[in-house]
């Protein structure tokens, strides 16, 4: 009966637990890792755009 009304509940609060899921999330969403991921995607998109521009310029040069 105690467990039904929360008096005997011994579950730990995951926000207070440092050695589990919350700690793993904090490590995963570290500011430095997020910055690195954004940097990689940003430069990948820039490289793709540069490739397309070069292809377009070669096509324009070939038509002249």
PQR file with spaces between the fields and no chain letter, atoms N, CA, C, O and H, PARSE charges and radii, in Angstrom:
ATOM       1  N    UNK     1       0.806   -1.191    0.000 -0.4000 1.5000
ATOM       2  CA   UNK     1       0.000    0.000    0.000 -0.0000 2.0000
ATOM       3  C    UNK     1       0.853    1.260    0.000  0.5500 1.7000
ATOM       4  O    UNK     1       0.503    2.249   -0.643 -0.5500 1.4000
ATOM       5  N    UNK     2       1.974    1.228    0.720 -0.4000 1.5000
ATOM       6  CA   UNK     2       2.825    2.408    0.809 -0.0000 2.0000
ATOM       7  C    UNK     2       3.345    2.824   -0.566  0.5500 1.7000
ATOM       8  O    UNK     2       3.466    4.013   -0.860 -0.5500 1.4000
ATOM       9  H    UNK     2       2.259    0.424    1.243  0.4000 1.0000
ATOM      10  N    UNK     3       3.645    1.845   -1.391 -0.4000 1.5000
ATOM      11  CA   UNK     3       4.182    2.151   -2.721 -0.0000 2.0000
ATOM      12  C    UNK     3       3.147    2.820   -3.608  0.5500 1.7000
ATOM      13  O    UNK     3       3.500    3.626   -4.469 -0.5500 1.4000
ATOM      14  H    UNK     3       3.547    0.879   -1.151  0.4000 1.0000
ATOM      15  N    UNK     4       1.887    2.502   -3.416 -0.4000 1.5000
ATOM      16  CA   UNK     4       0.847    3.105   -4.232 -0.0000 2.0000
ATOM      17  C    UNK     4       0.704    4.596   -3.964  0.5500 1.7000
ATOM      18  O    UNK     4       0.407    5.368   -4.876 -0.5500 1.4000
ATOM      19  H    UNK     4       1.600    1.847   -2.717  0.4000 1.0000
ATOM      20  N    UNK     5       0.912    5.002   -2.721 -0.4000 1.5000
ATOM      21  CA   UNK     5       0.736    6.402   -2.355 -0.0000 2.0000
ATOM      22  C    UNK     5       2.040    7.181   -2.312  0.5500 1.7000
ATOM      23  O    UNK     5       2.043    8.346   -1.913 -0.5500 1.4000
ATOM      24  H    UNK     5       1.153    4.376   -1.980  0.4000 1.0000
ATOM      25  N    UNK     6       3.144    6.570   -2.713 -0.4000 1.5000
ATOM      26  CA   UNK     6       4.416    7.265   -2.843 -0.0000 2.0000
ATOM      27  C    UNK     6       5.253    7.341   -1.581  0.5500 1.7000
ATOM      28  O    UNK     6       6.339    7.920   -1.608 -0.5500 1.4000
ATOM      29  H    UNK     6       3.141    5.624   -3.037  0.4000 1.0000
ATOM      30  N    UNK     7       4.781    6.771   -0.465 -0.4000 1.5000
ATOM      31  CA   UNK     7       5.560    6.867    0.775 -0.0000 2.0000
ATOM      32  C    UNK     7       6.730    5.895    0.764  0.5500 1.7000
ATOM      33  O    UNK     7       7.778    6.193    1.337 -0.5500 1.4000
ATOM      34  H    UNK     7       3.899    6.301   -0.443  0.4000 1.0000
ATOM      35  N    UNK     8       6.580    4.789    0.152 -0.4000 1.5000
ATOM      36  CA   UNK     8       7.638    3.782    0.127 -0.0000 2.0000
ATOM      37  C    UNK     8       8.404    3.781   -1.184  0.5500 1.7000
ATOM      38  O    UNK     8       9.154    2.848   -1.471 -0.5500 1.4000
ATOM      39  H    UNK     8       5.729    4.547   -0.313  0.4000 1.0000
ATOM      40  N    UNK     9       8.218    4.812   -1.968 -0.4000 1.5000
ATOM      41  CA   UNK     9       8.861    4.884   -3.269 -0.0000 2.0000
ATOM      42  C    UNK     9      10.347    5.175   -3.104  0.5500 1.7000
ATOM      43  O    UNK     9      10.722    6.190   -2.519 -0.5500 1.4000
ATOM      44  H    UNK     9       7.609    5.570   -1.735  0.4000 1.0000
ATOM      45  N    UNK    10      11.194    4.287   -3.619 -0.4000 1.5000
ATOM      46  CA   UNK    10      12.640    4.461   -3.476 -0.0000 2.0000
ATOM      47  C    UNK    10      13.308    4.743   -4.816  0.5500 1.7000
ATOM      48  O    UNK    10      14.517    4.554   -4.953 -0.5500 1.4000
ATOM      49  H    UNK    10      10.889    3.462   -4.095  0.4000 1.0000
ATOM      50  N    UNK    11      12.549    5.185   -5.796 -0.4000 1.5000
ATOM      51  CA   UNK    11      13.137    5.490   -7.097 -0.0000 2.0000
ATOM      52  C    UNK    11      14.014    6.727   -6.979  0.5500 1.7000
ATOM      53  O    UNK    11      13.675    7.681   -6.278 -0.5500 1.4000
ATOM      54  H    UNK    11      11.567    5.338   -5.686  0.4000 1.0000
ATOM      55  N    UNK    12      15.150    6.698   -7.678 -0.4000 1.5000
ATOM      56  CA   UNK    12      16.067    7.829   -7.667 -0.0000 2.0000
ATOM      57  C    UNK    12      15.685    8.822   -8.762  0.5500 1.7000
ATOM      58  O    UNK    12      15.198    8.439   -9.826 -0.5500 1.4000
ATOM      59  H    UNK    12      15.426    5.923   -8.247  0.4000 1.0000
ATOM      60  N    UNK    13      15.911   10.074   -8.487 -0.4000 1.5000
ATOM      61  CA   UNK    13      15.649   11.136   -9.460 -0.0000 2.0000
ATOM      62  C    UNK    13      16.792   11.156  -10.474  0.5500 1.7000
ATOM      63  O    UNK    13      17.939   11.360  -10.078 -0.5500 1.4000
ATOM      64  H    UNK    13      16.306   10.385   -7.623  0.4000 1.0000
ATOM      65  N    UNK    14      16.522   10.951  -11.777 -0.4000 1.5000
ATOM      66  CA   UNK    14      17.603   10.895  -12.768 -0.0000 2.0000
ATOM      67  C    UNK    14      18.342   12.213  -12.925  0.5500 1.7000
ATOM      68  O    UNK    14      19.482   12.219  -13.390 -0.5500 1.4000
ATOM      69  H    UNK    14      15.589   10.784  -12.098  0.4000 1.0000
ATOM      70  N    UNK    15      17.723   13.338  -12.549 -0.4000 1.5000
ATOM      71  CA   UNK    15      18.413   14.616  -12.676 -0.0000 2.0000
ATOM      72  C    UNK    15      19.474   14.780  -11.602  0.5500 1.7000
ATOM      73  O    UNK    15      20.421   15.545  -11.784 -0.5500 1.4000
ATOM      74  H    UNK    15      16.797   13.332  -12.171  0.4000 1.0000
ATOM      75  N    UNK    16      19.335   14.080  -10.494 -0.4000 1.5000
ATOM      76  CA   UNK    16      20.313   14.160   -9.411 -0.0000 2.0000
ATOM      77  C    UNK    16      21.411   13.122   -9.573  0.5500 1.7000
ATOM      78  O    UNK    16      22.476   13.250   -8.971 -0.5500 1.4000
ATOM      79  H    UNK    16      18.566   13.458  -10.345  0.4000 1.0000
ATOM      80  N    UNK    17      21.169   12.113  -10.365 -0.4000 1.5000
ATOM      81  CA   UNK    17      22.126   11.037  -10.553 -0.0000 2.0000
ATOM      82  C    UNK    17      23.188   11.472  -11.559  0.5500 1.7000
ATOM      83  O    UNK    17      22.853   11.816  -12.693 -0.5500 1.4000
ATOM      84  H    UNK    17      20.303   12.009  -10.854  0.4000 1.0000
ATOM      85  N    UNK    18      24.447   11.462  -11.172 -0.4000 1.5000
ATOM      86  CA   UNK    18      25.523   11.950  -12.032 -0.0000 2.0000
ATOM      87  C    UNK    18      26.172   10.832  -12.850  0.5500 1.7000
ATOM      88  O    UNK    18      26.823   11.125  -13.853 -0.5500 1.4000
ATOM      89  H    UNK    18      24.719   11.182  -10.251  0.4000 1.0000
ATOM      90  N    UNK    19      26.027    9.617  -12.477 -0.4000 1.5000
ATOM      91  CA   UNK    19      26.729    8.539  -13.149 -0.0000 2.0000
ATOM      92  C    UNK    19      25.869    7.739  -14.093  0.5500 1.7000
ATOM      93  O    UNK    19      26.143    6.556  -14.297 -0.5500 1.4000
ATOM      94  H    UNK    19      25.498    9.380  -11.662  0.4000 1.0000
ATOM      95  N    UNK    20      24.849    8.317  -14.676 -0.4000 1.5000
ATOM      96  CA   UNK    20      23.965    7.533  -15.522 -0.0000 2.0000
ATOM      97  C    UNK    20      23.607    8.237  -16.804  0.5500 1.7000
ATOM      98  O    UNK    20      24.446    8.818  -17.493 -0.5500 1.4000
ATOM      99  H    UNK    20      24.627    9.278  -14.510  0.4000 1.0000
ATOM     100  N    UNK    21      22.341    8.163  -17.091 -0.4000 1.5000
ATOM     101  CA   UNK    21      21.809    8.678  -18.352 -0.0000 2.0000
ATOM     102  C    UNK    21      22.022   10.178  -18.504  0.5500 1.7000
ATOM     103  O    UNK    21      22.371   10.653  -19.585 -0.5500 1.4000
ATOM     104  H    UNK    21      21.659    7.691  -16.531  0.4000 1.0000
ATOM     105  N    UNK    22      21.815   10.918  -17.430 -0.4000 1.5000
ATOM     106  CA   UNK    22      21.950   12.380  -17.478 -0.0000 2.0000
ATOM     107  C    UNK    22      23.399   12.765  -17.759  0.5500 1.7000
ATOM     108  O    UNK    22      23.657   13.673  -18.550 -0.5500 1.4000
ATOM     109  H    UNK    22      21.532   10.533  -16.552  0.4000 1.0000
ATOM     110  N    UNK    23      24.335   12.090  -17.125 -0.4000 1.5000
ATOM     111  CA   UNK    23      25.751   12.376  -17.353 -0.0000 2.0000
ATOM     112  C    UNK    23      26.130   12.074  -18.795  0.5500 1.7000
ATOM     113  O    UNK    23      26.927   12.794  -19.397 -0.5500 1.4000
ATOM     114  H    UNK    23      24.126   11.353  -16.483  0.4000 1.0000
ATOM     115  N    UNK    24      25.561   11.013  -19.344 -0.4000 1.5000
ATOM     116  CA   UNK    24      25.826   10.667  -20.741 -0.0000 2.0000
ATOM     117  C    UNK    24      25.270   11.736  -21.679  0.5500 1.7000
ATOM     118  O    UNK    24      25.908   12.086  -22.672 -0.5500 1.4000
ATOM     119  H    UNK    24      24.913   10.429  -18.854  0.4000 1.0000
ATOM     120  N    UNK    25      24.093   12.250  -21.370 -0.4000 1.5000
ATOM     121  CA   UNK    25      23.517   13.324  -22.181 -0.0000 2.0000
ATOM     122  C    UNK    25      24.352   14.593  -22.104  0.5500 1.7000
ATOM     123  O    UNK    25      24.564   15.264  -23.114 -0.5500 1.4000
ATOM     124  H    UNK    25      23.574   11.966  -20.564  0.4000 1.0000
ATOM     125  N    UNK    26      24.823   14.919  -20.915 -0.4000 1.5000
ATOM     126  CA   UNK    26      25.660   16.112  -20.760 -0.0000 2.0000
ATOM     127  C    UNK    26      26.936   15.981  -21.575  0.5500 1.7000
ATOM     128  O    UNK    26      27.409   16.953  -22.165 -0.5500 1.4000
ATOM     129  H    UNK    26      24.651   14.373  -20.095  0.4000 1.0000
ATOM     130  N    UNK    27      27.488   14.782  -21.606 -0.4000 1.5000
ATOM     131  CA   UNK    27      28.708   14.550  -22.391 -0.0000 2.0000
ATOM     132  C    UNK    27      28.412   14.619  -23.883  0.5500 1.7000
ATOM     133  O    UNK    27      29.213   15.151  -24.651 -0.5500 1.4000
ATOM     134  H    UNK    27      27.105   13.992  -21.127  0.4000 1.0000
ATOM     135  N    UNK    28      27.274   14.087  -24.295 -0.4000 1.5000
ATOM     136  CA   UNK    28      26.909   14.074  -25.707 -0.0000 2.0000
ATOM     137  C    UNK    28      26.634   15.473  -26.219  0.5500 1.7000
ATOM     138  O    UNK    28      27.059   15.821  -27.321 -0.5500 1.4000
ATOM     139  H    UNK    28      26.623   13.655  -23.671  0.4000 1.0000
ATOM     140  N    UNK    29      25.931   16.282  -25.440 -0.4000 1.5000
ATOM     141  CA   UNK    29      25.557   17.620  -25.879 -0.0000 2.0000
ATOM     142  C    UNK    29      26.481   18.689  -25.303  0.5500 1.7000
ATOM     143  O    UNK    29      26.043   19.773  -24.917 -0.5500 1.4000
ATOM     144  H    UNK    29      25.586   15.999  -24.545  0.4000 1.0000
ATOM     145  N    UNK    30      27.732   18.366  -25.257 -0.4000 1.5000
ATOM     146  CA   UNK    30      28.784   19.276  -24.833 -0.0000 2.0000
ATOM     147  C    UNK    30      28.912   20.395  -25.872  0.5500 1.7000
ATOM     148  O    UNK    30      28.802   20.129  -27.069 -0.5500 1.4000
ATOM     149  H    UNK    30      28.088   17.486  -25.571  0.4000 1.0000
ATOM     150  N    UNK    31      29.142   21.631  -25.441 -0.4000 1.5000
ATOM     151  CA   UNK    31      29.206   22.773  -26.360 -0.0000 2.0000
ATOM     152  C    UNK    31      30.286   22.590  -27.424  0.5500 1.7000
ATOM     153  O    UNK    31      30.084   22.943  -28.585 -0.5500 1.4000
ATOM     154  H    UNK    31      29.231   21.846  -24.469  0.4000 1.0000
ATOM     155  N    UNK    32      31.415   22.045  -27.031 -0.4000 1.5000
ATOM     156  CA   UNK    32      32.519   21.860  -27.983 -0.0000 2.0000
ATOM     157  C    UNK    32      32.151   20.843  -29.067  0.5500 1.7000
ATOM     158  O    UNK    32      32.467   21.045  -30.240 -0.5500 1.4000
ATOM     159  H    UNK    32      31.579   21.757  -26.087  0.4000 1.0000
ATOM     160  N    UNK    33      31.494   19.765  -28.683 -0.4000 1.5000
ATOM     161  CA   UNK    33      31.097   18.751  -29.662 -0.0000 2.0000
ATOM     162  C    UNK    33      30.042   19.296  -30.615  0.5500 1.7000
ATOM     163  O    UNK    33      30.069   18.995  -31.808 -0.5500 1.4000
ATOM     164  H    UNK    33      31.237   19.601  -27.731  0.4000 1.0000
ATOM     165  N    UNK    34      29.112   20.099  -30.097 -0.4000 1.5000
ATOM     166  CA   UNK    34      28.091   20.701  -30.949 -0.0000 2.0000
ATOM     167  C    UNK    34      28.750   21.653  -31.935  0.5500 1.7000
ATOM     168  O    UNK    34      28.397   21.668  -33.114 -0.5500 1.4000
ATOM     169  H    UNK    34      29.090   20.344  -29.128  0.4000 1.0000
ATOM     170  N    UNK    35      29.715   22.458  -31.456 -0.4000 1.5000
ATOM     171  CA   UNK    35      30.426   23.382  -32.327 -0.0000 2.0000
ATOM     172  C    UNK    35      31.156   22.626  -33.426  0.5500 1.7000
ATOM     173  O    UNK    35      31.102   23.019  -34.592 -0.5500 1.4000
ATOM     174  H    UNK    35      30.002   22.446  -30.498  0.4000 1.0000
ATOM     175  N    UNK    36      31.834   21.551  -33.068 -0.4000 1.5000
ATOM     176  CA   UNK    36      32.561   20.752  -34.071 -0.0000 2.0000
ATOM     177  C    UNK    36      31.613   20.198  -35.123  0.5500 1.7000
ATOM     178  O    UNK    36      31.912   20.253  -36.316 -0.5500 1.4000
ATOM     179  H    UNK    36      31.878   21.232  -32.121  0.4000 1.0000
ATOM     180  N    UNK    37      30.482   19.671  -34.697 -0.4000 1.5000
ATOM     181  CA   UNK    37      29.517   19.097  -35.644 -0.0000 2.0000
ATOM     182  C    UNK    37      28.979   20.169  -36.585  0.5500 1.7000
ATOM     183  O    UNK    37      28.869   19.936  -37.789 -0.5500 1.4000
ATOM     184  H    UNK    37      30.240   19.626  -33.728  0.4000 1.0000
ATOM     185  N    UNK    38      28.642   21.348  -36.046 -0.4000 1.5000
ATOM     186  CA   UNK    38      28.152   22.434  -36.890 -0.0000 2.0000
ATOM     187  C    UNK    38      29.225   22.888  -37.860  0.5500 1.7000
ATOM     188  O    UNK    38      28.930   23.187  -39.017 -0.5500 1.4000
ATOM     189  H    UNK    38      28.732   21.537  -35.068  0.4000 1.0000
ATOM     190  N    UNK    39      30.473   22.944  -37.400 -0.4000 1.5000
ATOM     191  CA   UNK    39      31.582   23.367  -38.243 -0.0000 2.0000
ATOM     192  C    UNK    39      31.744   22.405  -39.422  0.5500 1.7000
ATOM     193  O    UNK    39      31.924   22.836  -40.561 -0.5500 1.4000
ATOM     194  H    UNK    39      30.713   22.701  -36.461  0.4000 1.0000
ATOM     195  N    UNK    40      31.680   21.117  -39.147 -0.4000 1.5000
ATOM     196  CA   UNK    40      31.835   20.110  -40.198 -0.0000 2.0000
ATOM     197  C    UNK    40      30.707   20.229  -41.221  0.5500 1.7000
ATOM     198  O    UNK    40      30.968   20.229  -42.424 -0.5500 1.4000
ATOM     199  H    UNK    40      31.534   20.767  -38.222  0.4000 1.0000
ATOM     200  N    UNK    41      29.457   20.332  -40.762 -0.4000 1.5000
ATOM     201  CA   UNK    41      28.334   20.441  -41.695 -0.0000 2.0000
ATOM     202  C    UNK    41      28.402   21.722  -42.512  0.5500 1.7000
ATOM     203  O    UNK    41      28.136   21.709  -43.714 -0.5500 1.4000
ATOM     204  H    UNK    41      29.245   20.332  -39.785  0.4000 1.0000
ATOM     205  N    UNK    42      28.756   22.825  -41.866 -0.4000 1.5000
ATOM     206  CA   UNK    42      28.860   24.106  -42.557 -0.0000 2.0000
ATOM     207  C    UNK    42      29.891   24.025  -43.677  0.5500 1.7000
ATOM     208  O    UNK    42      29.622   24.460  -44.797 -0.5500 1.4000
ATOM     209  H    UNK    42      28.972   22.834  -40.889  0.4000 1.0000
ATOM     210  N    UNK    43      31.058   23.475  -43.391 -0.4000 1.5000
ATOM     211  CA   UNK    43      32.103   23.398  -44.404 -0.0000 2.0000
ATOM     212  C    UNK    43      31.802   22.342  -45.469  0.5500 1.7000
ATOM     213  O    UNK    43      32.251   22.471  -46.608 -0.5500 1.4000
ATOM     214  H    UNK    43      31.277   23.121  -42.481  0.4000 1.0000
ATOM     215  N    UNK    44      31.065   21.322  -45.120 -0.4000 1.5000
ATOM     216  CA   UNK    44      30.642   20.335  -46.114 -0.0000 2.0000
ATOM     217  C    UNK    44      29.687   20.986  -47.119  0.5500 1.7000
ATOM     218  O    UNK    44      29.802   20.766  -48.325 -0.5500 1.4000
ATOM     219  H    UNK    44      30.700   21.216  -44.194  0.4000 1.0000
ATOM     220  N    UNK    45      28.756   21.778  -46.619 -0.4000 1.5000
ATOM     221  CA   UNK    45      27.816   22.483  -47.501 -0.0000 2.0000
ATOM     222  C    UNK    45      28.565   23.483  -48.378  0.5500 1.7000
ATOM     223  O    UNK    45      28.265   23.610  -49.565 -0.5500 1.4000
ATOM     224  H    UNK    45      28.664   21.956  -45.639  0.4000 1.0000
ATOM     225  N    UNK    46      29.535   24.193  -47.805 -0.4000 1.5000
ATOM     226  CA   UNK    46      30.327   25.137  -48.597 -0.0000 2.0000
ATOM     227  C    UNK    46      31.093   24.424  -49.707  0.5500 1.7000
ATOM     228  O    UNK    46      31.158   24.919  -50.832 -0.5500 1.4000
ATOM     229  H    UNK    46      29.779   24.090  -46.841  0.4000 1.0000
ATOM     230  N    UNK    47      31.672   23.270  -49.398 -0.4000 1.5000
ATOM     231  CA   UNK    47      32.408   22.507  -50.407 -0.0000 2.0000
ATOM     232  C    UNK    47      31.463   22.048  -51.525  0.5500 1.7000
ATOM     233  O    UNK    47      31.835   22.080  -52.698 -0.5500 1.4000
ATOM     234  H    UNK    47      31.619   22.869  -48.484  0.4000 1.0000
ATOM     235  N    UNK    48      30.258   21.625  -51.174 -0.4000 1.5000
ATOM     236  CA   UNK    48      29.278   21.217  -52.188 -0.0000 2.0000
ATOM     237  C    UNK    48      28.875   22.379  -53.081  0.5500 1.7000
ATOM     238  O    UNK    48      28.759   22.225  -54.297 -0.5500 1.4000
ATOM     239  H    UNK    48      29.955   21.599  -50.221  0.4000 1.0000
ATOM     240  N    UNK    49      28.661   23.548  -52.472 -0.4000 1.5000
ATOM     241  CA   UNK    49      28.318   24.734  -53.264 -0.0000 2.0000
ATOM     242  C    UNK    49      29.461   25.130  -54.186  0.5500 1.7000
ATOM     243  O    UNK    49      29.235   25.491  -55.341 -0.5500 1.4000
ATOM     244  H    UNK    49      28.756   23.673  -51.484  0.4000 1.0000
ATOM     245  N    UNK    50      30.673   25.063  -53.686 -0.4000 1.5000
ATOM     246  CA   UNK    50      31.835   25.389  -54.511 -0.0000 2.0000
ATOM     247  C    UNK    50      31.948   24.431  -55.693  0.5500 1.7000
ATOM     248  O    UNK    50      32.255   24.853  -56.807 -0.5500 1.4000
ATOM     249  H    UNK    50      30.857   24.770  -52.748  0.4000 1.0000
ATOM     250  N    UNK    51      31.703   23.154  -55.457 -0.4000 1.5000
ATOM     251  CA   UNK    51      31.733   22.163  -56.528 -0.0000 2.0000
ATOM     252  C    UNK    51      30.692   22.494  -57.600  0.5500 1.7000
ATOM     253  O    UNK    51      30.989   22.434  -58.793 -0.5500 1.4000
ATOM     254  H    UNK    51      31.453   22.811  -54.552  0.4000 1.0000
ATOM     255  N    UNK    52      29.478   22.840  -57.177 -0.4000 1.5000
ATOM     256  CA   UNK    52      28.434   23.192  -58.145 -0.0000 2.0000
ATOM     257  C    UNK    52      28.796   24.449  -58.936  0.5500 1.7000
ATOM     258  O    UNK    52      28.546   24.520  -60.139 -0.5500 1.4000
ATOM     259  H    UNK    52      29.237   22.888  -56.208  0.4000 1.0000
ATOM     260  N    UNK    53      29.378   25.429  -58.271 -0.4000 1.5000
ATOM     261  CA   UNK    53      29.773   26.658  -58.960 -0.0000 2.0000
ATOM     262  C    UNK    53      30.853   26.366  -60.001  0.5500 1.7000
ATOM     263  O    UNK    53      30.807   26.899  -61.110 -0.5500 1.4000
ATOM     264  H    UNK    53      29.582   25.372  -57.294  0.4000 1.0000
ATOM     265  N    UNK    54      31.810   25.533  -59.654 -0.4000 1.5000
ATOM     266  CA   UNK    54      32.861   25.170  -60.607 -0.0000 2.0000
ATOM     267  C    UNK    54      32.269   24.451  -61.806  0.5500 1.7000
ATOM     268  O    UNK    54      32.652   24.728  -62.943 -0.5500 1.4000
ATOM     269  H    UNK    54      31.847   25.100  -58.753  0.4000 1.0000
ATOM     270  N    UNK    55      31.328   23.520  -61.568 -0.4000 1.5000
ATOM     271  CA   UNK    55      30.683   22.807  -62.674 -0.0000 2.0000
ATOM     272  C    UNK    55      29.920   23.787  -63.561  0.5500 1.7000
ATOM     273  O    UNK    55      29.987   23.679  -64.785 -0.5500 1.4000
ATOM     274  H    UNK    55      31.017   23.295  -60.645  0.4000 1.0000
ATOM     275  N    UNK    56      29.199   24.738  -62.976 -0.4000 1.5000
ATOM     276  CA   UNK    56      28.474   25.741  -63.758 -0.0000 2.0000
ATOM     277  C    UNK    56      29.417   26.611  -64.562  0.5500 1.7000
ATOM     278  O    UNK    56      29.133   26.919  -65.719 -0.5500 1.4000
ATOM     279  H    UNK    56      29.145   24.827  -61.981  0.4000 1.0000
ATOM     280  N    UNK    57      30.522   27.009  -63.983 -0.4000 1.5000
ATOM     281  CA   UNK    57      31.491   27.841  -64.698 -0.0000 2.0000
ATOM     282  C    UNK    57      32.132   27.071  -65.856  0.5500 1.7000
ATOM     283  O    UNK    57      32.379   27.643  -66.918 -0.5500 1.4000
ATOM     284  H    UNK    57      30.753   26.758  -63.043  0.4000 1.0000
ATOM     285  N    UNK    58      32.400   25.790  -65.657 -0.4000 1.5000
ATOM     286  CA   UNK    58      32.946   24.982  -66.748 -0.0000 2.0000
ATOM     287  C    UNK    58      31.919   24.841  -67.862  0.5500 1.7000
ATOM     288  O    UNK    58      32.277   24.894  -69.039 -0.5500 1.4000
ATOM     289  H    UNK    58      32.200   25.326  -64.794  0.4000 1.0000
ATOM     290  N    UNK    59      30.634   24.659  -67.506 -0.4000 1.5000
ATOM     291  CA   UNK    59      29.588   24.570  -68.513 -0.0000 2.0000
ATOM     292  C    UNK    59      29.449   25.875  -69.293  0.5500 1.7000
ATOM     293  O    UNK    59      29.259   25.850  -70.509 -0.5500 1.4000
ATOM     294  H    UNK    59      30.344   24.616  -66.550  0.4000 1.0000
ATOM     295  N    UNK    60      29.542   27.010  -68.610 -0.4000 1.5000
ATOM     296  CA   UNK    60      29.461   28.300  -69.283 -0.0000 2.0000
ATOM     297  C    UNK    60      30.670   28.486  -70.205  0.5500 1.7000
ATOM     298  O    UNK    60      30.524   28.975  -71.325 -0.5500 1.4000
ATOM     299  H    UNK    60      29.697   27.031  -67.623  0.4000 1.0000
ATOM     300  N    UNK    61      31.853   28.101  -69.742 -0.4000 1.5000
ATOM     301  CA   UNK    61      33.056   28.209  -70.550 -0.0000 2.0000
ATOM     302  C    UNK    61      32.970   27.312  -71.796  0.5500 1.7000
ATOM     303  O    UNK    61      33.441   27.696  -72.866 -0.5500 1.4000
ATOM     304  H    UNK    61      31.972   27.704  -68.832  0.4000 1.0000
ATOM     305  N    UNK    62      32.380   26.140  -71.659 -0.4000 1.5000
ATOM     306  CA   UNK    62      32.255   25.211  -72.782 -0.0000 2.0000
ATOM     307  C    UNK    62      31.283   25.743  -73.839  0.5500 1.7000
ATOM     308  O    UNK    62      31.456   25.451  -75.022 -0.5500 1.4000
ATOM     309  H    UNK    62      31.998   25.829  -70.790  0.4000 1.0000
ATOM     310  N    UNK    63      30.280   26.504  -73.448 -0.4000 1.5000
ATOM     311  CA   UNK    63      29.319   27.046  -74.412 -0.0000 2.0000
ATOM     312  C    UNK    63      29.876   28.234  -75.168  0.5500 1.7000
ATOM     313  O    UNK    63      29.439   28.529  -76.280 -0.5500 1.4000
ATOM     314  H    UNK    63      30.139   26.741  -72.487  0.4000 1.0000
ATOM     315  N    UNK    64      30.835   28.914  -74.571 -0.4000 1.5000
ATOM     316  CA   UNK    64      31.412   30.092  -75.246 -0.0000 2.0000
ATOM     317  C    UNK    64      32.339   29.603  -76.287  0.5500 1.7000
ATOM     318  O    UNK    64      32.950   30.404  -76.995 -0.5500 1.4000
ATOM     319  H    UNK    64      31.189   28.675  -73.667  0.4000 1.0000
